[in-house]
Amino acid sequence: MGALNPRRRKRTAREVAARAGVSERTVRAIAAEPRAEYLARAKARRARVTALRDQGLAYKQIAEATGETLGMVGKLLSDARCRGEWEVPTRPSVAPAATRVLREAF
């Protein structure tokens, strides 16, 4: 069962339940966002963050651009990797000659 009036809510289920005199579970059952819409919204968030990361932005820059926290940016990128929606770009390997020079220097 989906929400009778699907939109983002400003009050918690606890607040509405206390005001209406019903249980939180009843409020959630009536006001819940349909699962398909939630999944589509979550996928769009992951896509936006991965697109910004592909452009070379740092986590902090992505967080500022999207309004997410640094932790959420990391979580969204991790979720996108786990779901196969994004592959981490591989770093170019250091040339063998450069590796040898660095080893000799230290």
C-alpha positions as CSV (number, residue, x, y, z in Angstrom):
1,M,0.0,0.0,0.0
2,G,1.4,3.4,-1.0
3,A,0.8,6.8,0.4
4,L,-2.6,8.4,-0.1
5,N,-0.8,11.7,-0.8
6,P,2.8,10.9,-1.8
7,R,5.1,13.7,-0.9
8,R,8.0,14.4,1.4
9,R,6.8,14.8,5.0
10,K,7.9,17.5,7.5
11,R,6.8,15.6,10.7
12,T,8.0,12.3,11.9
13,A,5.6,9.3,12.3
14,R,6.0,9.6,16.0
15,E,4.8,13.2,16.1
16,V,1.8,12.4,13.8
17,A,0.9,9.3,15.8
18,A,0.9,11.2,19.1
19,R,-1.2,13.9,17.7
20,A,-3.7,11.5,16.0
21,G,-3.8,9.0,18.9
22,V,-2.8,6.1,16.8
23,S,0.3,3.9,16.6
24,E,3.5,4.8,14.6
25,R,3.0,1.7,12.5
26,T,-0.4,2.9,11.4
27,V,1.0,6.3,10.4
28,R,3.8,4.6,8.4
29,A,1.4,2.3,6.6
30,I,-0.7,5.2,5.5
31,A,2.1,7.7,4.7
32,A,4.8,5.5,3.3
33,E,6.4,6.4,0.1
34,P,5.8,3.7,-2.6
35,R,8.8,1.4,-2.8
36,A,9.4,1.9,-6.5
37,E,9.5,5.7,-6.1
38,Y,11.9,5.4,-3.2
39,L,14.2,3.1,-5.2
40,A,14.1,5.5,-8.2
41,R,14.9,8.5,-6.0
42,A,17.8,6.6,-4.4
43,K,19.2,5.5,-7.8
44,A,19.0,9.1,-9.0
45,R,21.0,10.3,-5.9
46,R,23.7,7.7,-6.6
47,A,23.8,8.6,-10.3
48,R,24.3,12.3,-9.5
49,V,27.1,11.6,-7.0
50,T,28.9,9.1,-9.3
51,A,28.7,11.6,-12.3
52,L,30.3,14.3,-10.2
53,R,33.0,11.9,-9.0
54,D,33.7,10.9,-12.6
55,Q,34.3,14.6,-13.4
56,G,37.1,14.5,-10.8
57,L,35.5,16.2,-7.9
58,A,36.6,15.4,-4.4
59,Y,34.1,14.1,-1.8
60,K,34.0,17.5,-0.1
61,Q,33.2,19.2,-3.4
62,I,30.5,16.7,-4.2
63,A,29.0,17.1,-0.7
64,E,28.8,20.9,-1.2
65,A,27.3,20.6,-4.7
66,T,24.6,18.1,-3.7
67,G,23.9,19.1,-0.1
68,E,24.9,15.7,1.2
69,T,27.3,15.1,4.0
70,L,30.8,13.7,3.4
71,G,29.8,10.4,4.9
72,M,26.7,10.1,2.7
73,V,28.7,10.9,-0.4
74,G,31.0,7.9,0.5
75,K,28.0,5.7,1.3
76,L,26.3,6.6,-2.0
77,L,29.5,5.8,-4.0
78,S,30.0,2.6,-2.1
79,D,26.4,1.6,-2.7
80,A,26.8,2.4,-6.4
81,R,29.9,0.2,-6.6
82,C,28.1,-2.7,-4.8
83,R,25.1,-2.5,-7.1
84,G,27.3,-2.5,-10.2
85,E,26.1,1.0,-11.2
86,W,29.7,2.5,-11.1
87,E,33.2,1.3,-11.4
88,V,36.0,3.1,-9.6
89,P,38.4,4.5,-12.2
90,T,41.8,2.8,-12.0
91,R,44.8,4.9,-11.3
92,P,47.6,4.8,-13.8
93,S,50.4,2.5,-12.6
94,V,53.8,4.0,-11.8
95,A,56.3,3.2,-14.5
96,P,58.9,0.6,-13.4
97,A,61.8,3.1,-13.8
98,A,60.1,5.6,-11.5
99,T,59.5,2.9,-8.9
100,R,63.2,2.0,-9.0
101,V,64.3,5.6,-8.7
102,L,62.0,6.1,-5.7
103,R,63.3,2.9,-4.0
104,E,66.9,4.0,-4.5
105,A,66.1,7.5,-3.2
106,F,64.8,6.2,0.1
